[in-house]
């Protein structure tokens, strides 16, 4: 089932940004028909970029997982919030306390983490304990910048919804009376950097994702079209949580691709 709203006239569609977890797959299970739908997008000569806030594993491990699910994609097609965080750390030459899962640490290889003077928070269930959070609290209280790889409230696992890093970032903000710098979705710079890699402007692109705020809301505030899918973390009524409403809300990624191929080209 499809629900959409009318949008102003736009330039010809050139690119599609696609969320990964919850949109193409949930853990190690692919959304039915997603591989074929991706193939149909490529046959239409549309540029495709996979944009994800996933911070629990490195880009290399993520690529292996997706290829294991028979998705045809290359490493340079994946743009992660980990990449955006690393870019910021390199630019500012900060030494971070990295609150990320061990599987994601390789994406920060070469970054100096001795005597931390910044706190970087991703999804790190194994590190979200009192001792580590208190260390982060003291650093930020002492003036260290707080960097959120993203602030998702929750995400979808095979066993149900689970807390994202957002509540923990917000806890540190509350305790230290500071505001985190967010580098992943829904930040405008995240989307514009991904589009710059494809050589197109926001009004030539569409975003498909399962998160109304971070995927659709972030994309549409950047000037893109946003398509929300009812898989992954989607909950009934999510389409009413962003303004403007999604360009389209549909059941699955293959349905979103059908709409793009039949209505946006």
PyMOL commands that set and color helices and strands:
alter all, ss='L'
color gray80, all
select helices_A, chain A and resi 34-43+59-68+75-77+81-92+102-108+125-127+130-141+166-176+188-198+202-204+212-222+238-240+253-264
alter helices_A, ss='H'
color red, helices_A
select strands_A, chain A and resi 2-4+15-18+25-26+29-30+47-52+78-80+96-99+118-121+145-148+154-157+160-163+181-182+205-209+225-229+248-250
alter strands_A, ss='S'
color yellow, strands_A
deselect
rebuild
show_as cartoon
